[in-house]
Amino acid sequence: MKATKKHPAIEEFLSSLTNSPLTREETIEQGICASCEGDVLNTSFRDPLSFKEFTISGLCQKCQDEIFGV
């Protein structure tokens, strides 16, 4: 999977918000949620927009729901 490109300062900020030792880009490319570190490949996204959000934030569907609401 391909992560969206962000300015290095934004990338650093986003990575600081997660529990993962990996960067947001690394978690997306490896199919791991940046928040809960769950396996995203075994997760179904509600719709194409939710999958696109994963490529932006690195959050699985469950974590997206917890942060943004259902």
DSSP file (Angstrom, degrees, kcal/mol; ACC not computed):
  #  RESIDUE AA STRUCTURE BP1 BP2  ACC     N-H-->O    O-->H-N    N-H-->O    O-->H-N    TCO  KAPPA ALPHA  PHI   PSI    X-CA   Y-CA   Z-CA
    1    1 A M              0   0    0      0, 0.0     2,-0.5     0, 0.0    30,-0.1   0.000 360.0 360.0 360.0 150.5    0.0    0.0    0.0
    2    2 A K        -     0   0    0     26,-0.0     2,-0.2    27,-0.0    23,-0.0  -0.899 360.0-141.8-111.0 127.6    1.2    3.5   -0.7
    3    3 A A        -     0   0    0     -2,-0.5    53,-0.2    22,-0.1     2,-0.1  -0.558  27.2-107.4 -81.8 148.0    1.0    6.3    1.8
    4    4 A T        -     0   0    0     51,-2.3     2,-0.3    -2,-0.2    -1,-0.1  -0.466  40.2-107.3 -70.0 149.4    0.1    9.8    0.8
    5    5 A K        +     0   0    0     -2,-0.1     2,-0.3    20,-0.0    -1,-0.1  -0.592  41.4 179.3 -82.2 139.5    3.1   12.2    0.8
    6    6 A K        -     0   0    0     -2,-0.3    50,-0.0     2,-0.0     0, 0.0  -0.928  38.6 -87.4-134.4 158.7    3.3   14.9    3.6
    7    7 A H    >>  -     0   0    0     -2,-0.3     4,-2.6     1,-0.1     3,-0.5  -0.395  44.9-114.9 -60.4 143.1    5.7   17.6    4.5
    8    8 A P  H 3> S+     0   0    0      0, 0.0     4,-2.4     0, 0.0     5,-0.2   0.836 115.9  53.6 -53.9 -36.2    8.5   16.2    6.7
    9    9 A A  H 3> S+     0   0    0      2,-0.2     4,-2.0     1,-0.2     5,-0.1   0.893 111.0  45.5 -67.2 -38.4    7.3   18.4    9.7
   10   10 A I  H <> S+     0   0    0     -3,-0.5     4,-2.9     2,-0.2     5,-0.2   0.908 111.6  53.0 -69.0 -41.5    3.8   17.0    9.4
   11   11 A E  H  X S+     0   0    0     -4,-2.6     4,-2.3     1,-0.2    13,-0.3   0.917 110.0  48.2 -58.4 -44.4    5.1   13.5    9.0
   12   12 A E  H  X S+     0   0    0     -4,-2.4     4,-1.6    -5,-0.2    -1,-0.2   0.910 112.3  48.9 -63.7 -42.7    7.1   13.9   12.2
   13   13 A F  H  X S+     0   0    0     -4,-2.0     4,-0.7     2,-0.2    -2,-0.2   0.939 111.9  48.1 -62.6 -47.9    4.1   15.3   14.1
   14   14 A L  H >< S+     0   0    0     -4,-2.9     3,-0.9     1,-0.2     4,-0.4   0.894 110.3  51.9 -61.8 -40.5    1.8   12.5   13.0
   15   15 A S  H >< S+     0   0    0     -4,-2.3     3,-1.0     1,-0.2    -1,-0.2   0.832 103.8  58.7 -65.3 -31.2    4.4    9.9   13.9
   16   16 A S  H 3< S+     0   0    0     -4,-1.6    -1,-0.2     1,-0.2    -2,-0.2   0.701  98.5  60.9 -71.3 -17.7    4.7   11.4   17.4
   17   17 A L  T << S+     0   0    0     -3,-0.9    -1,-0.2    -4,-0.7     2,-0.2   0.588  95.7  75.3 -83.7 -10.8    0.9   10.9   17.9
   18   18 A T  S <  S-     0   0    0     -3,-1.0    17,-0.2    -4,-0.4    18,-0.1  -0.542  75.2-132.9-103.5 166.4    1.1    7.1   17.6
   19   19 A N  S    S+     0   0    0     15,-0.6    16,-0.1    16,-0.3    -1,-0.1   0.544  76.0 103.8 -88.0 -10.2    2.3    4.3   19.8
   20   20 A S        -     0   0    0     14,-0.8    -2,-0.2     1,-0.1     4,-0.0  -0.470  67.0-144.8 -80.5 142.2    4.3    2.7   17.0
   21   21 A P  S    S+     0   0    0      0, 0.0     2,-0.2     0, 0.0    -1,-0.1   0.618  83.0  84.6 -74.5 -11.2    8.1    2.9   16.7
   22   22 A L  S    S-     0   0    0      1,-0.1    -2,-0.1    12,-0.1    -4,-0.1  -0.519  87.6-109.0 -87.1 156.9    7.5    3.0   12.9
   23   23 A T     >  -     0   0    0     -2,-0.2     4,-2.3     1,-0.1     5,-0.2  -0.339  32.8-105.5 -75.1 166.7    6.6    6.1   11.0
   24   24 A R  H  > S+     0   0    0    -13,-0.3     4,-2.2     1,-0.2     5,-0.2   0.917 123.2  51.2 -58.4 -44.5    3.2    6.6    9.5
   25   25 A E  H  > S+     0   0    0      1,-0.2     4,-2.6     2,-0.2    -1,-0.2   0.907 109.2  49.9 -61.9 -42.0    4.5    5.8    6.1
   26   26 A E  H  > S+     0   0    0      1,-0.2     4,-1.9     2,-0.2    -1,-0.2   0.905 110.1  49.9 -64.3 -41.7    6.1    2.6    7.3
   27   27 A T  H  X>S+     0   0    0     -4,-2.3     5,-3.2     2,-0.2     4,-0.6   0.917 112.7  47.2 -65.0 -40.9    2.9    1.4    9.0
   28   28 A I  H ><5S+     0   0    0     -4,-2.2     3,-1.1     1,-0.2    -2,-0.2   0.944 112.4  48.7 -63.9 -47.6    0.9    2.0    5.9
   29   29 A E  H 3<5S+     0   0    0     -4,-2.6    -1,-0.2     1,-0.3    -2,-0.2   0.814 115.2  45.4 -63.3 -29.8    3.3    0.3    3.6
   30   30 A Q  H 3<5S-     0   0    0     -4,-1.9    -1,-0.3    -5,-0.2    -2,-0.2   0.472 113.9-116.4 -92.0  -2.8    3.5   -2.7    5.9
   31   31 A G  T <<5 +     0   0    0     -3,-1.1     9,-2.7    -4,-0.6    10,-0.9   0.858  69.5 135.5  72.2  35.6   -0.3   -2.8    6.4
   32   32 A I  B   < -A   39   0A   0     -5,-3.2    -1,-0.3     7,-0.2     2,-0.2  -0.937  60.8-112.4-117.8 138.3   -0.2   -2.1   10.1
   33   33 A C     >  -     0   0    0      5,-2.5     4,-1.1    -2,-0.4    26,-0.2  -0.516  18.8-142.1 -67.8 132.0   -2.5    0.4   11.9
   34   34 A A  T  4 S+     0   0    0     24,-3.3   -14,-0.8    -2,-0.2   -15,-0.6   0.690  96.6  37.8 -68.8 -18.9   -0.4    3.4   13.2
   35   35 A S  T  4 S+     0   0    0     23,-0.4   -16,-0.3   -17,-0.2    -1,-0.1   0.902 132.6  16.4 -97.7 -60.2   -2.5    3.5   16.4
   36   36 A C  T  4 S-     0   0    0      2,-0.1    -2,-0.1   -18,-0.1     3,-0.1   0.556  90.4-131.5 -94.3  -8.4   -3.3   -0.1   17.5
   37   37 A E     <  +     0   0    0     -4,-1.1    -3,-0.1     1,-0.2     2,-0.1   0.688  52.6 154.3  63.0  21.5   -0.7   -1.8   15.4
   38   38 A G        -     0   0    0      1,-0.1    -5,-2.5    -6,-0.1     2,-0.8  -0.352  56.8 -92.6 -73.9 161.0   -3.3   -4.3   14.2
   39   39 A D  B >   -A   32   0A   0     -7,-0.2     3,-0.8     1,-0.2    -7,-0.2  -0.656  35.8-169.6 -77.7 107.9   -3.0   -6.1   10.9
   40   40 A V  G >  S+     0   0    0     -9,-2.7     3,-1.9    -2,-0.8    -1,-0.2   0.776  80.0  69.5 -71.6 -26.8   -4.9   -3.9    8.4
   41   41 A L  G 3  S+     0   0    0    -10,-0.9    -1,-0.2     1,-0.3    -9,-0.1   0.781 101.3  47.1 -64.1 -25.1   -4.7   -6.6    5.7
   42   42 A N  G <  S+     0   0    0     -3,-0.8     2,-0.4     2,-0.1    -1,-0.3   0.185 100.1  88.7 -98.9  16.1   -7.1   -8.7    7.7
   43   43 A T    <   -     0   0    0     -3,-1.9     2,-0.5    -5,-0.1    -3,-0.0  -0.907  68.9-141.1-113.7 139.0   -9.4   -5.7    8.3
   44   44 A S        -     0   0    0     -2,-0.4     2,-0.3     2,-0.0    17,-0.1  -0.852  15.1-138.8 -99.3 137.5  -12.3   -4.7    6.1
   45   45 A F        -     0   0    0     -2,-0.5     6,-0.0     1,-0.1    15,-0.0  -0.684  15.6-126.2 -91.0 147.7  -12.9   -1.1    5.5
   46   46 A R  S    S-     0   0    0     -2,-0.3    -1,-0.1     1,-0.1     3,-0.0   0.859  82.5 -19.3 -61.6 -38.5  -16.4    0.2    5.5
   47   47 A D  S  > S-     0   0    0      1,-0.0     4,-1.7    -3,-0.0     3,-0.5  -0.947  77.0 -84.4-160.7 172.7  -16.1    1.9    2.1
   48   48 A P  H  > S+     0   0    0      0, 0.0     4,-2.4     0, 0.0     5,-0.2   0.836 123.8  57.9 -59.5 -32.6  -13.5    3.2   -0.4
   49   49 A L  H  > S+     0   0    0      2,-0.2     4,-2.2     1,-0.2     5,-0.1   0.884 104.4  51.0 -65.6 -37.9  -13.3    6.6    1.5
   50   50 A S  H  > S+     0   0    0     -3,-0.5     4,-1.5     2,-0.2    -1,-0.2   0.879 110.2  49.6 -66.6 -37.9  -12.3    4.7    4.8
   51   51 A F  H  X S+     0   0    0     -4,-1.7     4,-1.5     2,-0.2    -2,-0.2   0.915 109.1  51.9 -65.9 -41.4   -9.6    2.9    2.9
   52   52 A K  H  X S+     0   0    0     -4,-2.4     4,-0.9     1,-0.2    -2,-0.2   0.897 105.7  55.6 -60.6 -39.3   -8.4    6.3    1.5
   53   53 A E  H >X>S+     0   0    0     -4,-2.2     4,-3.6     1,-0.2     5,-0.7   0.876 102.2  57.3 -60.8 -36.5   -8.3    7.6    5.0
   54   54 A F  H 3X5S+     0   0    0     -4,-1.5     4,-1.8     1,-0.2    -1,-0.2   0.912 104.1  51.4 -58.7 -42.0   -6.0    4.7    6.0
   55   55 A T  H 3<5S+     0   0    0     -4,-1.5   -51,-2.3     1,-0.2    -1,-0.2   0.706 117.7  40.4 -69.8 -17.3   -3.5    5.8    3.3
   56   56 A I  H <<5S+     0   0    0     -4,-0.9    -2,-0.2    -3,-0.6    -1,-0.2   0.885 133.7  15.9 -91.6 -51.4   -3.7    9.3    4.8
   57   57 A S  H  <5S-     0   0    0     -4,-3.6    -3,-0.2     2,-0.1    -2,-0.2   0.718  89.3-127.8 -99.7 -24.5   -3.7    8.6    8.6
   58   58 A G     << +     0   0    0     -4,-1.8   -24,-3.3    -5,-0.7   -23,-0.4   0.619  61.0 140.6  83.4  12.7   -2.6    5.0    8.8
   59   59 A L        -     0   0    0     -6,-0.4    -1,-0.3   -26,-0.2    -2,-0.1  -0.741  48.2-132.4 -95.9 136.7   -5.6    4.2   11.0
   60   60 A C     >  -     0   0    0     -2,-0.4     4,-2.5    -3,-0.1     5,-0.2  -0.208  37.6 -94.9 -71.5 173.3   -7.6    0.9   10.6
   61   61 A Q  H  > S+     0   0    0      1,-0.2     4,-2.6     2,-0.2     5,-0.2   0.905 124.8  51.7 -60.0 -43.5  -11.4    1.0   10.5
   62   62 A K  H  > S+     0   0    0      1,-0.2     4,-2.0     2,-0.2    -1,-0.2   0.925 112.8  44.2 -60.7 -45.9  -11.8    0.4   14.2
   63   63 A C  H  > S+     0   0    0      2,-0.2     4,-2.2     1,-0.2     5,-0.2   0.868 111.5  54.0 -69.4 -36.2   -9.4    3.3   15.1
   64   64 A Q  H  X>S+     0   0    0     -4,-2.5     4,-3.4     2,-0.2     5,-0.6   0.936 109.3  49.1 -59.7 -45.3  -11.0    5.6   12.6
   65   65 A D  H  X5S+     0   0    0     -4,-2.6     4,-1.4     1,-0.2    -2,-0.2   0.885 111.2  49.4 -61.8 -39.8  -14.4    4.9   14.2
   66   66 A E  H  <5S+     0   0    0     -4,-2.0    -1,-0.2    -5,-0.2    -2,-0.2   0.873 120.9  34.7 -67.9 -36.8  -13.0    5.6   17.6
   67   67 A I  H  <5S+     0   0    0     -4,-2.2    -2,-0.2    -5,-0.1    -3,-0.2   0.916 133.1  23.7 -84.6 -46.5  -11.4    8.9   16.6
   68   68 A F  H  <5S-     0   0    0     -4,-3.4    -3,-0.2    -5,-0.2    -2,-0.2   0.600 107.0-116.3 -98.3 -13.2  -13.8   10.2   14.0
   69   69 A G     <<       0   0    0     -4,-1.4    -1,-0.2    -5,-0.6    -2,-0.1  -0.132 360.0 360.0  90.4 164.1  -17.1    8.5   15.0
   70   70 A V              0   0    0     -4,-0.1    -1,-0.2    -2,-0.1    -5,-0.1   0.471 360.0 360.0 -81.4 360.0  -19.0    6.0   13.0
